Amino acid sequence: MTIQWFPGHMAKARREVTEKLKLVDIIFELVDCRIPYSSRNPMIDEIIQHKPRLVLLNKADMADKVVTREWIAYFAVKGIKALAINSHAGEGMKNIVQASNEILKEKFDRVRAKGVKPRAIRAMIVGIPNAGKSTLINRLAKKNIAKTGNTPGVTKSQQWIKVGKEMELLDTPGILWPKFEDQEVGMKLAITGAIKDTLLNLQDLTVYSLRFLERAYPDRLKERYNLEGLPENVVEMFDHIGVLRGCLMAGGIVDYDKVSELVIREIRSEKFGRLTFERPADFMIEKE
Ligand SMILES: Nc1nc2c(ncn2[C@@H]2O[C@H](COP(=O)(O)OP(=O)(O)OP(=O)(O)O)[C@@H](O)[C@H]2O)c(=O)[nH]1
C-alpha cells in the first residue's frame, strides 16, 4: 500500500501527530541516514514546535560513515541532538534512552526537586513512510509488536510499550509526508526505496543516480564498470554499461531499461558500498 498524500490526508496526519504530541515528553524524529534532509517532513518544526526532540539517523549501516558524522555535527549546530542508529540490527538502542534522559534532565530534575519520583519518559516516533518506524519500535520493545514490511505505508493502527524501566513508547508512530514537491528530493526518496519506483521514470532515476555517483563517488563508479575515465555524455555511460553487462536487445542494441534496472539494483544492494546521497554542506542555506 502506498499512502496517497492528498491535502486531506496531510491535514489528517498532522492532526493525529498534534494530538499524540500532548501525550509525550519527547519526539523521536526518524529519518533515513542516507538522505537526512530529503527524508524529513517539510513542516516538522512547525508541527512539533517546542517539544523536545531527538533526531534518529536510521539505516546508518547503509550510509557513508564520514558524511553521517557531518550530519550529526550539522544538527548539533542547530541545537538538535542526532544519533546514528541501525534499527534492523538493533545498534544504538541504548544511546536513544541515554540521550532522551539527557535532553529531559532539566524537566525531570524539576520534578525530583519537588520530592516527586519522576515517571518513565514518554516518547513517540515520527517519520515518513519506510523510514523504519515499525522496525525501531520492535527493536525498542524487544519483541514483534508492530508490523513491518518493505513496502511504503504498512504501519497501521495505541498502547504504551515499555522500553526498560526508564521509557514508554507509543506503539503507533506518527506518519508524515515527505518533501516530494522537489524533483531532486523525489529522486532521492525513490533511490532509497521511500517511494515506489513506479512513481518515477526509471531511466530518469538512473541518469540522476549515475550523475550523483560521478560527482560524489567517481572512483567507485569507475571501478564497478571498468571505466578508465568518466564519459562526458550519460548516454555513453549507459552504452558502456549495457555492452559490459550484456543488457542488449536483438541486434546488439543496448537496452536502456535493463541498464537502468541493473544500476538501480546494484546501488540498492550496496554494490557501490555505503552511500549518502546528500551532504549537510548542500543545505547550509535552508531551502525550506
Ligand atoms: N539496512 C537497514 N534496513 C532497515 C533499518 N531499519 C529499517 N529497515 C528496513 O526498512 C524497511 C522499512 O522498515 P519499516 O519498519 O517497515 O518502516 P516504517 O517506517 O514502519 O514504514 P511505513 O509502515 O511505511 O510507515 C524494511 O525493509 C526494514 O527492514 C536499518 O536500520 N537498516
The ligand as an ORCA input file, in Angstrom:
! r2SCAN-3c Opt
* xyz 0 1
  N      19.527     -1.756      6.491
  C      18.577     -1.320      7.299
  N      17.281     -1.524      6.978
  C      16.346     -1.049      7.804
  C      16.666     -0.362      9.008
  N      15.505     -0.010      9.628
  C      14.505     -0.465      8.839
  N      14.995     -1.099      7.739
  C      14.228     -1.691      6.616
  O      13.480     -0.633      6.008
  C      12.213     -1.154      5.537
  C      11.085     -0.292      6.117
  O      11.003     -0.514      7.519
  P       9.627     -0.345      8.336
  O       9.974     -0.532      9.782
  O       8.556     -1.179      7.747
  O       9.321      1.189      8.020
  P       8.082      2.117      8.521
  O       8.641      3.481      8.733
  O       7.378      1.476      9.673
  O       7.213      2.104      7.213
  P       5.662      2.520      6.979
  O       4.844      1.449      7.582
  O       5.654      2.564      5.508
  O       5.395      3.878      7.566
  C      12.164     -2.611      5.964
  O      12.579     -3.382      4.869
  C      13.190     -2.702      7.098
  O      13.770     -3.973      7.219
  C      18.065     -0.155      9.319
  O      18.467      0.480     10.326
  N      18.950     -0.657      8.418
*
